[in-house]
Amino acid sequence: MEQIAILSANGQPADLTTAQQILLFEKKAGQTWVERKAFPFALLLAANTVQLRDQVRNLITKLDGCRIIAGRSINGLAYHVLDRMGLHIFEISELNSNVLQGIWDDVEKSEIRPYEDEKVPLSPTPVAEGIYYLDFIRLQQLHPEISSKRALQPFLQNTPFNRLNLLCSHLPLWFQDPAYKKQYSLRTKKYGGNLLVSISRRTCKEE
C-alpha cells in the first residue's frame, strides 16, 4: 500500500516548529490519494537531545509502517533521526494529489531497498598500511540496525591502526566522552553535505 505522512498546520504543509498534526495519506491500486488518518503532533523544541530523539521515534511508531514523511521544512537533529530510521524525507510547499504522486514516484526511482544484497563493510576496512575507512552513511542506509558503537567500538578496541577515516552525517556523540577524547585525536572536515572524520590514537606528547 502506498502511504505518505505530511507535517501539517491548518491543512497545509508545515515545518517541524509549526506542525500541529500529521496527515497520513494512502493510495490503493487504481485509486486516488486519500487522507486515511490524522493525529495531533507538536515538537517540544525546548527538549534536550535525548528527549527530542524520543519524540521523533514516538512519531515514527504512529505512522503505521509509512516510510515517507514530508513537510515545509525538516532539518536539524530531527532530520538525522528520521533519516537514520530509514525514512524518506521531502520538503514541499503545497499539498495536492500531484505533489503526493510526485513524492511516491521519486521514492520508487531512488529506492535503496532492492539493493540490500549489495556487499557493504560492516566495520572499517584497510585502504593502505595502517589506514582504514568506513562509509557509515552507506552502512546505515542498508543496515539501519547497526549503530556507530556496534560498527566502530570492536575495531577501536582490537585493531592496531594509524588512522581511521569515517564518512558520517555527524560525529557520534559517544566520541565526546572524556575517555575517548583522551585516547583519540579527531580531525573533521566537510565532505559535501556530510562529514569526514579522521581518527588517530593520541601520542604521549599529545596527552
C-alpha positions in Angstrom: 0.0 0.0 0.0 1.3 3.5 -0.9 1.5 5.8 2.1 2.9 9.3 2.8 2.9 11.2 6.1 2.6 15.0 6.0 3.5 17.6 8.6 0.5 19.9 8.6 -1.0 23.0 10.1 -4.5 24.1 9.1 -4.4 21.5 6.3 -1.2 22.9 4.7 2.4 21.7 4.8 4.2 22.9 7.9 7.7 22.6 9.3 8.7 20.9 12.5 8.4 24.0 14.6 4.8 24.9 13.4 3.2 21.5 12.7 0.0 20.8 14.6 -0.8 17.4 13.2 0.3 14.6 11.0 -1.9 13.7 8.0 -1.4 10.1 6.7 -2.3 9.8 3.0 -2.6 6.5 1.2 -3.5 5.2 -2.3 -4.6 1.8 -3.2 -4.0 0.3 -6.7 -6.0 2.1 -9.3 -7.4 4.7 -6.8 -6.5 8.3 -5.9 -4.7 9.6 -2.8 -7.0 10.0 0.2 -6.4 11.1 3.8 -6.8 8.0 5.9 -5.7 9.2 9.3 -4.8 12.4 11.2 -3.4 12.8 14.7 -2.1 15.7 16.8 1.7 16.4 16.7 3.8 19.1 18.3 7.5 19.0 18.7 8.8 20.3 22.0 11.8 22.3 20.8 12.9 23.1 24.4 13.6 19.4 25.0 17.1 18.1 25.3 18.7 15.9 22.7 17.6 12.6 24.2 14.0 13.9 24.6 14.0 15.2 21.0 15.1 11.8 19.7 12.4 10.1 21.8 9.7 12.4 20.4 10.7 11.7 16.8 10.9 7.9 17.4 7.5 8.1 19.1 6.2 9.8 15.9 7.5 7.0 13.8 5.6 4.4 15.8 2.4 6.2 14.9 2.9 6.1 11.2 1.5 2.6 10.7 4.6 1.5 8.8 4.7 4.5 6.5 8.3 5.2 5.4 7.8 8.6 3.7 7.4 11.9 5.5 7.1 15.4 4.0 6.7 19.0 5.3 7.6 22.6 4.5 10.9 22.2 6.3 12.6 19.3 8.1 16.1 19.8 9.3 18.4 19.6 12.3 18.6 16.6 14.7 15.1 15.6 13.9 16.1 15.2 10.2 19.0 12.9 11.2 16.8 10.8 13.4 14.2 10.3 10.7 17.0 9.6 8.1 18.7 7.1 10.3 15.4 5.3 11.0 15.2 4.7 7.2 12.5 7.3 6.3 12.4 9.1 3.0 12.2 12.9 3.7 10.8 15.5 1.4 10.2 19.3 1.6 7.0 20.6 -0.1 5.3 24.0 -0.3 1.8 22.7 -1.3 -0.3 19.7 -0.8 -2.3 18.0 -3.5 -2.6 14.7 -5.4 0.1 15.7 -7.9 2.6 16.5 -5.2 1.9 13.3 -3.4 2.2 11.2 -6.6 5.5 13.0 -7.4 6.9 12.1 -4.0 5.9 8.5 -4.5 7.4 8.3 -8.0 10.7 9.8 -6.7 10.9 7.2 -3.9 10.3 4.4 -6.4 13.1 5.7 -8.6 15.6 6.1 -5.8 14.6 3.3 -3.5 17.7 1.6 -2.0 16.0 -1.5 -0.6 16.2 -3.5 -3.8 20.0 -3.4 -3.4 20.1 -4.7 0.1 22.2 -7.6 -1.1 25.0 -5.2 -2.0 28.1 -6.0 0.0 28.9 -3.2 2.3 31.6 -3.5 5.0 30.1 -3.7 8.5 33.3 -2.3 10.1 36.3 -0.3 8.9 38.4 -1.9 6.1 42.1 -1.3 5.3 42.8 1.0 2.3 46.6 1.4 2.9 49.1 0.2 5.5 47.7 1.3 8.9 44.9 3.4 7.3 41.2 2.3 7.4 38.0 3.6 6.0 34.3 3.2 6.7 31.3 4.8 4.9 29.0 4.8 7.9 26.3 6.7 5.9 26.0 3.9 3.3 26.2 1.2 6.0 23.2 2.7 7.8 21.3 3.1 4.6 21.5 -0.7 4.1 21.7 -1.7 7.7 19.9 0.9 9.9 20.0 -1.6 12.8 23.8 -1.2 13.1 24.7 1.7 15.4 28.0 3.6 15.3 29.1 1.9 18.5 28.5 -1.6 17.1 30.4 -0.7 13.9 33.3 1.1 15.5 34.0 0.1 19.1 35.2 -3.5 18.4 37.6 -2.1 15.7 38.9 0.6 18.1 39.4 -1.9 20.9 41.0 -4.7 18.8 42.7 -3.3 15.7 46.1 -1.5 15.6 45.8 1.4 13.2 47.4 4.7 12.4 44.3 6.5 11.0 40.6 5.7 10.6 38.7 7.8 8.1 35.0 7.8 8.8 32.3 9.3 6.5 29.3 10.2 8.5 26.4 12.7 8.7 27.6 13.9 12.2 30.2 12.9 14.8 28.9 10.1 17.0 28.1 11.7 20.4 29.9 9.0 22.3 33.2 10.3 20.9 32.7 13.3 23.3 33.1 11.0 26.3 36.3 12.1 28.2 37.7 8.6 27.9 37.6 8.7 24.1 38.8 12.3 24.0 41.9 11.4 26.0 42.6 8.3 23.8 41.9 9.6 20.3 42.6 12.7 18.2 39.8 13.8 15.8 40.0 16.0 12.8 36.9 16.8 10.8 36.2 18.5 7.5 33.1 19.0 5.4 32.6 16.4 2.7 29.7 17.6 0.5 26.8 17.7 2.9 28.4 15.2 5.2 31.4 15.0 7.5 34.8 13.2 7.0 36.3 12.4 10.4 40.0 11.3 10.7 40.6 9.4 13.9 44.0 8.6 15.2 45.4 7.5 18.6 46.9 10.2 20.7 50.7 10.1 21.2 52.3 10.6 24.6 53.2 14.2 23.6 49.6 15.0 22.8 48.4 13.6 26.1 
